[in-house]
């Protein structure tokens, strides 16, 4: 999987690069519009992370360029300008997703994976971890011992942790992803715990070889049991 | 009062006084002229009577007017010498009117053949009361005629003249700085209107420019602050993922992340508040608050269960507002979240909705300070995580749409959104 990150803020770029490299993606970078366009013109990528505010122009031009050249790269706009205009314009011009800064690295990872899953042209988009098989579109999670009965939130948590397998997912990242921004820090996210407890029990019921581990009391990590 | 009526009112008063004054002066002048010509006529008749008398040798004493217009009597020398010609008004019985009517009387003396005679000549006179009445009516008709003319003039001509002005008013009323760049102005033949148009256009251009730059500043500020925060949070997250951290170290990193997240949320809240006050949410649509409430409660389901809160929603009637959907969501979310978070264990949260009011109540021990409740940075003592902006944002949203957001304490905290009657 080849990913291009277009971002002029070097530290931000570094963070994103580190995160995605941990998932074994081939990551390339560009820090301005010119070099980005020349890279996009020559190579094909599976996914492009695009900052709108670039020193030599607007990232929207990349979207236009892709459209004109019939390129089908998945594009996620990554912008601190959380303005509705940008979001709508970006999505109308052909971006697949919009991620507002600041975001959690786990969220970035989940968005990239979801995009790649959707963009995967022929194959099915089934997630497999050990003996657990997750079919996000059909809302199914099962092992050879049976299917899990999950409500929407439990399912969302499971997918989120699964896409961030072996990585620390903080409670705030999880809450934001599953419950939405407005739940921010309500009661230190203690309400998440009961959901995790249910999920653990249901994983055990189908004898999944994975475990949701609490880390430092601030988050969770999905690992091989 | 409309401009046209306003000027008409002044015209009416002005005309009233001018015409009244004119009528008084006119009346006396006319009366004066009438007396003058009547007295001349009497003088002439007197001379005719005297000449007639002299031509006849025998003196015809005529002691009453009878069918004539004069009387002739002898008079002693003594009284004749002290007599002077006099004009005066008197009353005389008129057979045609069967009433006493005013007549003008000239008394004079003359000498004929050593005998003094006194002659009285009369002529019928203007009836003053009739004159006044006639004049009054004429003036009234004139006055009404003039007022009517002015009204017609105002409505036909002035309306046409002021038309560009009214168009401008209409355009200004419909102008929305969030959407429009300028207003269409009509060229007028009148210099003042053209100047007004130009000045208003200048003003609007300046306002739009400053509005845009403020909007841009808000977005840029958001960007400039969010980016470093995002970088710092992500670096710390990556650091946390290193497996060889001790729990103590990890906790310090977590605390740093939490504070940075708080800063980020705080920044976003401030920007949101600025955007609301800057009216940067022009899109509005019909929102059903009953449905919206249910959707928000669904989001908070887990928190409600976790907080062991009981919930009762009483939808008496549908409440529909014309409002920006994002702002409606924020408004209700803030109030609902507050109620859930500050709800005592197993307390009952009651939401009631009718066609004019949306109200949420939860139990509490003592009233909050209403004076500062909706102001910025008002924090609840034991909650360091709150930004203190939630209620200020809710109030700003309510103000934007002329809604009344109020708090009162009655066996618990009650927040109420009411549709203002004055809308």
Interface residues (C-beta under 8 A of the other chain):
Chain A: X9 X11 X12 X15 X16 X18 X19 X22 X53 X79 X80 X81 X82 X83 X84 X101 X102 X103 X104 X105 X106 X153 X167 X168 X170 X172 X179 X180 X182 X183 X184 X185 X186 X187 X188 X190 X191 X192 X194 X195 X215 X216 X217 X218 X219
Chain B: X219 X222 X223 X226 X227 X229 X230 X231 X233 X234 X235 X237 X238 X240 X241 X245 X247 X250 X251 X254 X257 X258 X261 X262 X264 X265 X268 X299 X300 X302 X303 X305 X306 X307 X326 X329 X330 X333 X337 X340 X341 X385
